[in-house]
Amino acid sequence: IPIVDCTDPAAVISTPGSYELTGNATGAPNAATIPFGPVNACIYINSSDVDFSCAGYNIDNDGTSDSMAVLVDGSVGVLTNVTIRDCANVTNYQLAGFALLFADQTTVTNSTFTNNSEGIILYSTNNSVVSQVSVYHIAESGSGVHMELSSGNLVSEVSVDGTSELNSKGIAVETSALTTVELVNASHLDYGVLIGESQYSVVDQAIASNNTYGFVITSN
C-alpha cells in the first residue's frame, strides 16, 4: 500500500499489511493520545502484523512540536509483529525518531536518525529487535536507543555518535530484563551504554569511546 506523504490517509495504519513510502515525507500531522499525553506523528501505526518501509526515503519534521516520525501505539491493546525499515534519514523530531509503545515482536532495521531528541524509544515492548541503525546528534538527556519497562529485546549493530550533550546516552536500558546489547559503537556522549536495574542483561562486543562514562551498570 503506497504512502505519498505524512498527510496521506494511508499514513494512519489501522489494518495489517505492507506499506511503503513513495517519496520523502515531511511533518507530523497525525495526532494521537498516549499514556504520556498528546503527541503528533508522521506515520501512526495501531495495528499488528504491519510491515512499513521508507523504501530508502527520508522523513523530516517541519517544526511540529511533541512529534515523532513513526509511532507504534499499542496502548489500547498490545500490538505484535510490526516491522519498520529502510529509512534513509529521520530528522528533527522533537520527541523521538521512532517510538514503540506496548508493541511486542517489533523490528526496526536499516535506518538512520539525525538531530532528533532521541533516536528510538521502546516502552513496555518485549521480544523486539533494533538492528543496523545509526543515530547522530541527540539532544540533552536523550538516547540513541532508549528502552524502559521492556524485556527480552536485542540491540545489535547500532552506532550512536553524539555531540557530548549533558546526560546523553548511546544505549539506555532501564528496568528492562533479559536485554542483549551487542556490536554497538557509542561515542561523544555522556554515557556510552547505561544499564539500569535490568536483570540478566548482556553487553557483548561493544565499543564506547570519547564519552564521559563508557559503560555504566546500576542496580536498585
C-alpha positions in Angstrom: 0.0 0.0 0.0 1.7 3.3 -1.1 2.0 6.2 1.3 2.7 9.5 -0.5 3.4 11.8 2.5 2.5 12.2 6.1 -0.8 13.8 5.1 -1.9 10.8 3.1 -4.8 9.0 4.9 -2.7 5.8 4.5 -0.2 7.2 6.9 -2.6 6.2 9.7 -2.2 2.4 9.6 -5.0 0.6 11.3 -5.1 -2.7 9.4 -2.5 -5.4 8.8 -0.5 -5.2 5.6 2.6 -3.9 3.8 3.0 -0.1 3.5 5.7 1.9 1.7 6.6 5.5 1.2 6.7 6.6 -2.4 8.8 9.7 -1.7 10.3 11.9 1.1 7.8 12.7 3.8 7.6 15.8 6.0 5.9 16.8 9.2 3.8 15.1 11.9 0.1 15.9 11.2 -1.4 12.8 12.8 -2.4 13.4 16.4 -2.6 10.7 19.0 -3.0 10.5 22.7 -0.7 8.0 24.5 -0.4 7.4 28.3 2.2 10.3 28.5 -0.1 12.8 26.8 -0.9 14.1 23.3 1.7 13.6 20.5 2.0 14.1 16.8 3.4 11.6 14.2 4.1 11.3 10.5 3.3 7.6 10.4 0.9 6.3 13.1 0.6 2.5 13.4 -2.1 1.0 15.7 -2.4 -2.4 14.1 -0.5 -5.7 14.5 1.1 -7.5 11.5 2.4 -4.4 9.7 5.4 -4.1 7.5 6.3 -0.4 7.0 9.2 0.6 4.7 10.5 4.0 4.0 11.8 2.5 0.8 15.0 4.5 1.1 13.3 7.8 1.5 13.6 10.4 4.3 11.2 11.6 7.0 11.8 15.1 8.2 9.9 17.2 10.7 8.6 20.6 9.8 8.8 22.1 13.3 5.8 20.4 14.7 6.1 20.1 18.5 5.6 16.9 20.6 6.5 15.0 17.4 7.9 11.7 16.2 8.3 10.3 12.7 6.8 6.9 13.4 4.6 5.9 16.4 3.7 2.3 17.0 0.9 2.6 19.6 -0.4 -0.5 21.4 -1.6 1.5 24.4 -5.2 0.4 23.8 -4.2 -3.3 23.2 -0.7 -4.7 22.8 0.5 -4.9 19.2 2.6 -7.7 17.7 4.7 -8.3 14.6 5.4 -4.8 13.4 8.5 -4.0 11.2 9.8 -0.6 10.4 12.7 -0.5 7.9 14.8 1.2 5.3 14.5 4.8 6.3 17.4 6.7 4.8 17.3 9.6 7.3 14.8 10.5 10.0 15.5 14.1 11.1 14.5 16.9 13.5 11.7 15.3 15.6 11.2 16.8 19.0 10.3 13.6 21.0 11.9 10.8 19.0 12.5 9.4 15.6 10.5 6.2 16.3 8.5 5.3 19.4 7.3 1.8 20.1 4.8 1.6 22.9 3.3 -1.8 24.0 4.5 -3.3 20.7 5.9 -6.8 21.1 7.9 -8.7 18.5 8.7 -5.5 16.7 11.7 -5.0 14.4 13.4 -1.7 13.5 16.2 -2.1 11.0 18.4 -0.4 8.3 17.6 3.2 9.3 19.4 6.4 10.2 18.4 9.2 12.6 19.8 12.7 12.8 19.1 15.7 15.1 16.2 14.1 17.0 15.7 14.4 20.7 16.0 10.6 20.9 16.6 8.0 18.2 14.3 5.1 19.1 12.2 4.6 22.2 10.9 1.2 23.3 8.4 1.3 26.2 6.8 -1.8 27.6 7.9 -3.5 24.3 9.1 -7.1 24.6 11.0 -9.6 22.4 11.8 -7.0 19.8 14.9 -6.2 17.7 16.7 -2.9 16.8 19.5 -3.6 14.3 21.6 -1.9 11.6 20.8 1.5 12.9 22.8 4.8 13.0 22.0 7.7 15.3 23.6 11.1 15.2 23.3 14.3 17.3 20.7 13.5 20.0 19.5 16.1 22.5 20.5 16.8 26.1 19.2 13.8 28.2 18.4 11.9 25.0 19.4 8.4 23.9 20.2 6.7 20.7 18.1 3.8 21.8 16.1 4.1 25.0 14.4 1.1 26.5 12.1 1.1 29.6 9.9 -1.5 31.3 10.6 -4.0 28.5 12.0 -7.5 28.3 13.9 -9.9 26.0 15.0 -7.3 23.5 18.0 -7.3 21.2 20.0 -4.2 20.2 22.6 -5.2 17.6 24.8 -3.4 15.1 23.9 0.1 16.3 26.1 3.2 16.1 25.4 6.3 18.1 27.6 9.4 17.7 26.5 12.4 19.8 27.8 15.9 20.5 28.6 15.3 24.2 25.3 16.7 25.4 24.7 16.6 29.1 23.2 13.2 30.2 23.1 11.9 26.7 23.3 8.1 26.2 24.1 5.8 23.4 22.1 2.9 24.6 19.9 3.3 27.7 18.3 0.1 29.2 16.2 0.9 32.2 14.1 -1.7 34.1 14.3 -4.0 31.1 15.4 -7.5 31.9 16.9 -10.0 29.5 18.2 -7.4 27.1 21.2 -8.1 24.8 23.3 -5.2 23.6 25.9 -6.4 21.0 28.1 -5.0 18.3 27.4 -1.4 19.4 29.6 1.7 18.9 28.8 4.7 21.1 30.9 7.9 21.1 30.8 11.6 22.1 28.1 11.1 24.7 27.8 11.4 28.5 27.2 7.7 28.8 28.1 5.2 26.1 26.0 2.3 27.4 23.8 2.6 30.5 22.2 -0.5 32.0 19.9 0.3 35.0 18.0 -2.2 37.1 17.8 -4.7 34.2 18.4 -8.2 35.4 20.0 -10.9 33.2 21.1 -8.4 30.5 24.2 -8.8 28.4 26.6 -6.4 26.7 28.9 -8.0 24.2 31.4 -6.7 21.6 30.5 -3.1 22.3 32.8 -0.1 21.9 32.4 3.2 23.8 34.9 5.9 23.0 35.2 9.6 23.8 32.4 9.6 26.3 32.3 10.9 29.9 31.5 7.4 31.0 31.9 4.3 28.8 29.8 1.6 30.4 27.6 2.1 33.5 25.6 -0.7 35.2 23.4 0.2 38.2 21.0 -1.8 40.4 18.3 -1.0 42.9 
